[in-house]
Amino acid sequence: MNIHEFQRMMRQIYFHRDSKRGIEGTFDWLVDEVKELGEALENNDKKVLENEFADVIAWLASLANVANVNLE
């Protein structure tokens, strides 16, 4: 799966909910996930790191969708 396909999938699944939250609310969720990633990096727990990296990528794609920005 490339970034375009991933962003499109995120849009199909989450856009309705994300658009209601808006850019600012979606950005806030992304920031929270980045903070969680930072904590996971400090603890160096591989499984938690994998999950948090995935969360950050997902929320970044959601934010790009709400902002109508193509990540490619």
N, C-alpha and C positions, 0 to 999 in steps of 0.2 A: 504494500500500500504506500503510495506517495503522499506528500503533504496535501496536494489538491484533493485527493480522494478522502483523506482523513478529515479535512475541513468540511467537505461536502457531507460526509457521514455525520459529523457533529451538528451541522446545520439541520439535517433531516430529523435528527433525534431531539435536539435541545433548543432549536431556535425560538420556538413559540414561547417557551418558558424564559429563555435568556432575554428575548426582546422585551418582555414585560418588566424584567429587572432593569433593563436599560444599560447604557455604557458604564455609568458610574457604579451601579450595583454589581455588574459583572466584573468590572475592574477590581472592586473590593474583594470579591471571591478569589480572583487570581492572586492578589496580594496575600491573602490568608494562606493560600496553597504554597506560595513561595516561602512564606515564614515557616510553614510545616516542613518544607524541603530543607530549609536551613537547619532546623532542629534535627532532622534525620541525618544530615551531613555531620553534625557534631557527634551524634551517637554511632555513626558508621554501621548502621544495621542495613544490610544489603536488601532484604525483602521490603523494608519500609522505604528505603531509597527508591527502589523500582516503582513502588506505588506512588510516591510523591512526585517523582519525575513525570510519570504518566498523568497525574492530576494537573501539574503545571502545564503540560503540553495541551491537555484537553481544554483547560480554562483559557489558555492563550488563543486557541482556535475559536472558542466560543466568543471571546471578546472581539476577535477579528471579524467574525460573522456579524455581530451586533453593530460594529463600526463600518460594515460593508467594505472590508479590506481583504484582498486576496493575498494569502501568505506566500504564494509562489513568486 
